[in-house]
Amino acid sequence: MSQSYDISNLKPFSTIDIETIEYKGYQIPVLISFTQNNKSKLFIIDYNKLKFNLKNKIINKEILEEVVSEMWEKFYNYIVNDNSEDIEIIF
């Protein structure tokens, strides 16, 4: 049996997806995708700042923390300050 729904009264919603890479057993966030209504935005770590020591195959921890924090800060600022949509935010 098929049901029909009146979708005209539905409130818009947003989705967030976090992409990670695994390094020595740790999941490192490298990209946040945000979709709301008909628009999408990507927040990506700054690979130019992230330096890999290929000889020792280690990641500089301070640089890693900096680029991940910057990515999250850009995302947070976008949804709180730059987003033109009137949305409710739940953290």
Backbone hydrogen bonds, N-H to C=O, Kabsch-Sander energy under -0.5 kcal/mol:
donor,donor_aa,acceptor,acceptor_aa,energy
7,I,5,Y,-1.0
9,N,6,D,-0.6
10,L,7,I,-1.3
15,T,35,T,-2.6
17,D,33,S,-2.3
19,E,17,D,-0.5
19,E,31,L,-2.8
21,I,28,I,-2.1
23,Y,26,Y,-2.7
26,Y,23,Y,-1.9
28,I,21,I,-3.3
28,I,26,Y,-0.6
30,V,19,E,-2.8
31,L,19,E,-1.5
32,I,43,F,-2.8
33,S,17,D,-2.9
34,F,41,K,-2.6
35,T,15,T,-2.4
36,Q,39,K,-2.9
37,N,13,F,-1.0
39,K,36,Q,-2.4
41,K,34,F,-2.5
43,F,32,I,-2.5
45,I,30,V,-2.1
47,Y,45,I,-1.1
49,K,46,D,-0.9
50,L,46,D,-1.3
51,K,49,K,-0.8
52,F,50,L,-0.5
53,N,58,I,-2.3
54,L,52,F,-1.2
57,K,53,N,-2.0
58,I,53,N,-1.1
60,N,51,K,-1.1
61,K,59,I,-0.6
64,L,60,N,-2.4
65,E,61,K,-2.6
66,E,62,E,-2.0
67,V,63,I,-2.7
68,V,64,L,-2.2
69,S,65,E,-2.2
70,E,66,E,-2.5
71,M,67,V,-1.9
72,W,68,V,-2.2
73,E,69,S,-2.5
74,K,70,E,-2.3
75,F,71,M,-2.2
76,Y,72,W,-2.9
77,N,73,E,-2.7
78,Y,74,K,-2.0
79,I,75,F,-2.4
80,V,76,Y,-2.1
81,N,77,N,-2.7
82,D,77,N,-1.5
83,N,78,Y,-1.5
87,I,85,E,-1.1
